[in-house]
Amino acid sequence: MQIRTLIATWLIILLSACGSVPPAPEQSQRFAYSEKGNEVSLFALGLIDTGYRFGGKNPEAGLDCSGMVAYIYKQAVGLQIGGSAADIARQGRPVERRSLRPGDLVFFNTRNAPFSHVGVFIGDERFVHAPSGNGRVRIDLLNASYYAQRFEAARSYFD
């Protein structure tokens, strides 16, 4: 697990170093600091390349999207959330997409069902999720064609 933590830290540093232009005023609020959100993001990055398993709730057995989110929130900040992606969406506070902060959750309609997929926003239009298609937890872009067309909402569990 220490190697995953090192990789996660390295990825955060790399992502934060990519932006050389100062953010516009409205973008500054978008990335307002949330200590718990940052913990969630770092923990999510540590799960990159973990295997996928439908109904999976821990990294050893494999994770599905909602199991991954529940595991991350419990381990990183001690917050108990659970159920399907749709259940998790009902529990959070709605957030405008332009106001997303690391640690917030992003929801998609990927199976012709509302809120059928969830991921953890990590900043810079990127999110960590457990898609069933490739069998591994990975990072994708919110504005990638597939996800942009299926984006439904965002939720926060932090102040």
Secondary structure, DSSP 4 states (H G I P E B T S, - for coil): -HHHHHHHHHHHHHHHHS--SPPPHHHHHHT---HHHHHHHHHHHTTTTPBB-TT-EETTTEE-HHHHHHHHHHHHH-----SSHHHHHHHSEEE-GGG--TT-EEEE--SSSTT-EEEEEEETTEEEE--TTTSB-EEEETTSHHHHHHEEEEEE---
